[in-house]
Amino acid sequence: MSNASRVAILGVGYCLPDKIRGNDDPVFDWLREHPPSGGELFDGLKYRRVLERGDQITELVAHACKNAVADAKVDLADIDLLIGSASVSGCYAPNDLCDVHHQLGLPSTCRVMTLNTDYTAFHDGLRIANDLITAGSARKALVACGNNWTHHVDYHEAVAMAASDAAGAAVVGAAQDTSRFTLIDWDNETDSSWFRALRMEPRFHEKHGDLALFTTPLMKIDEKNGATAVKTFGVPVPPKIIARMLARHGITSRDITLVAHQSSKSIYEAWNAAIQPATYITTLEDLGDMVSSSVPVNLAKCYGEINTKYLVLMGTGMEMHATALLYLRG
């Protein structure tokens, strides 16, 4: 690929709610008094960010997009693809990312393409944007993710200890500047036998006459299969696909900076030991599990810490799947 036709990450941005929730927050009182099963999956967290209302997610995503556009030094009028997700959306369809399009005042020719691939919507959006721009089907893309999952967990379950709200974004487009990261490879693996081991769904609440009442959608780690799925797939598979991808290019793990999904200290330590990157960027203690937003937020927040030629963005998803993207600059 010539320098003139390189597709690269032109800019990054993020936005966090102002409210900070520590481990001593009263919302966790019940969990402290009744240690839940699966709690070992979420160790090492100290603080999280929390939206006052779940519907504020669109404002958060829009702000992250504006920061990314400013970093890229491009005009919103030049964006012709907005791809990613706002999760959990206020309605099943259309996704709240459509409201982000409206808030940003993006042109009517800008396509909104929403993805339902938690926790890898950012990774998937980057790859699709890269391919569409390479093919000439788009010029500049905004890849954006936002999560409001503190409003979609049951505070009687272990997963509530990890939830944190955030939004992150990146601008992708053609660039001659070789200091910008360009996608050179990707890898993934899916084991759909774990389908529903982790899920976001409404729960049956009560019967009101002939009417069945349900809760808002709530994150669920299945009592029978959830922890096993994380331990047997989520922990060992991501390092395997990264090793496979690096081997194709004769790159060692000591050549990369790794930005990965974050959920617990134990999983971080397992991935770090197995992958052994030159730099491993994490904000777990301060920002918690930001779901699909973990990677874009950390990429933008810690971009100045990336000193390597190669960058790997890695995430895991619910069914289960693992995805990794390999970037090069220079």
Secondary structure, 3 states (H helix, E strand, C coil): CCHHHCEEEEEEEEECCCEEEECCCHHHHHHHHCCCCCHHHHCCCCEEEECCCHHHHHHHHHHHHHHHHHHHCCCHHHCCEEEEEEECCCCCCCCCHHHHHHHHCCCCCCEEEECCCCCCHHHHHHHHHHHHHHHCCCCEEEEEEEECHHHCCCCCCHHHHCECCEEEEEEEEECCCCCCCEEEEEEEEECHHHCCCEEEECCEEEEECCEEEECCCEEEECCCCHHHHHHHHHCCHHHHHHHHHHHCCCCCHHHEEEEECCCCHHHHHHHHHHHCCCEEECCHHHHCECHHHHHHHHHHHCHHHCCCCEEEEEEEECCCEEEEEEEECC
